[in-house]
Amino acid sequence: MKKVFIGCGAGFAGDRFDAAFPVVETLKNCDGPRYLIYEVLAERTLAISQMVRRNNPAFGYSPYLDQYLEPIIDKVKANKIKIVTNMGAANTLEAARRVHAIAIEKGVFDLKVAIVDGDDLLSKYSLNFFHKQPIIEGLGIQGEEIVAANVYLGALPIVKALDLGVDIVLVGRTTDVALTLGPLMYEFQWAWDDWNKIAQGTLAGHLLECGGQVTGAYFSDPGFKDVPNLAKLGFPIAEICETGEVVITKPKNTGGLVNKATIIEQALYEIHNPKKYLTADVTLDITEVNIEEVGKNRMKISGAKGLPPPPTLKATISLNGGWLGEAEITYAGPNALARAEQAASIVSLRCKILGIKERVRVDIHGMNGVYDDDFGSQRQKVLWPKDGEYRVRAAVRSEFRYVAQSVSDEILSLYCSGPAAGGGVRQLITEQIRTASILIDRKRAMSNVQVLNI
Amino acid sequence: MNIKVPLHAVAHGRAGDKGNHSNISVIPYLPITYKYLLSQLTEEYLLDLFRYKGATRVKRYELPNFPALNFVLENVLGGGVNGSLNVDTHGKTLSFFLLGKVVLMVPKQCIPEGSPYLKSIGAFD
């Protein structure tokens, strides 16, 4: 029976650049069509790419494209491994040109690259159009400047691209699972209403899309859930049968592990209703999924159920989000907690004296730093060691940069105006992008596919 | 006879974010634990735990096949990546908050072999 092999080279823009190497080495010996996917496009990443492109029309694709593709592009071409990735971001055309340039540098002169466009709605519709669509996530967008609007395309344009016989498909915004489902729909020619097979392909995509999160990364809890050799973590490979059956595994001689627990943690990651996970191509039900060990680091997954997808597609609207100002300082040694608490109250008081209207959060790391609320209500609920190391952090969000700077500077000034022996101040002022999700009629999202030969 | 243990002794989980909402999976190490999770990890219990962080509603989804529970905690992220002042804007650390805060009454057999908790049984009574 025909089998398709899909490996993951990156599950987010910060993933290791060498993670794909063992995946490529494994794929090249697989008996069947082989693919490598890279998922590197978070909601904000795409909005930032749009802004970069507006400032310079030659950029706006993934800034990591070179680092991911340069080391492997000759190997994947030589071994007929096709790449499907959203590294096209906001500028698929320039991404394709760059891929060609990299290929030529590596002695590959016959690379065929397809690009998928149509996810960018901002170039097609008026502000008025966006303001009329129902918001399903995030705050209102009325009256605000929109910096990016991208719809999540499904697997169909990726299939159309593969139909053109290309080596690489560069997309912008599609569903993350489409990077996997597209190759499967192309290879198996499953009908677009064969819901249970599409569901299995979608589940395979969901398990692959976060890279090592299904092979033991983001999982290890020493003594309770031990994972070997995360420094050499093996990224996942899915083996998919024509019947839709999926085996998740990883390259030999790599770190990490694949077992029932790693599969379940990733299966539920960012899922709300497990009976109704909405994607562009199917409504996925994972409540009857079976997970079975079929070998060392080999888990067989079956039983995903599918129903038709909703008539709408999700789109992300990105807006100007003002500024985030943060800073931190450490107090250590005898009586460190008292000095940290004193520093925290000084900063709160200083922000009042300066007349800062925005909410300022001051937390103490080493003491409920992430678990506390913005008001420090949990601070006294546990008896913390008086001595030790504590890091005081202040944070504010404001539409004005100077407010973000002022709050951050109140941590800095603790050097010479605060308690004894504060050290290691770090300050960070960052421009923010706010997002909201809307639903649009799927007829409104027209994708187009084109091939670029060298 | 049941003993008192933190959830961390018998289950694991992962948190994911969507806007201002968090989902946290709770996966028992051993299938026999699932029924105790079902009866003791109620939506009300979790809402009480997370209310101080702004949670307005908790929805529990059951996956007896895995087995696992999936909790959706609405409005618990202080604005999430869009608006949170917490250093952990995604609420990625919340899974271990849940594992550490929840206390369960379970038979000793629910603790997996080799667990460090087996050495400290009774310490939580």
Interface residues (C-beta under 8 A of the other chain):
Chain A: R44 E137 G138 L139 Y218 F219 D221 G223 F224 K225 A261 I264 E265 Q266 A267 L268 Y269 E270 I271 H272 N273 P274 K275 I286 T287 E288 V289 N290 I291 G303 G321 E326 R359 V360 R361 D363 H365 G369 V370 Y371 D373 D374 S377 Q378 R393 A395 V396 R397 R434 T435 S437
Chain B: H8 H12 G13 R14 G16 D17 K18 G19 H21 N23 S25 I27 Y29 Y52 K53 G54 K59 Y61 L63 P64 N65 F66 A68 N70 V72 G78 V81 N82 G83 L85 N86 V87 D88 T93 F97 S115 P116
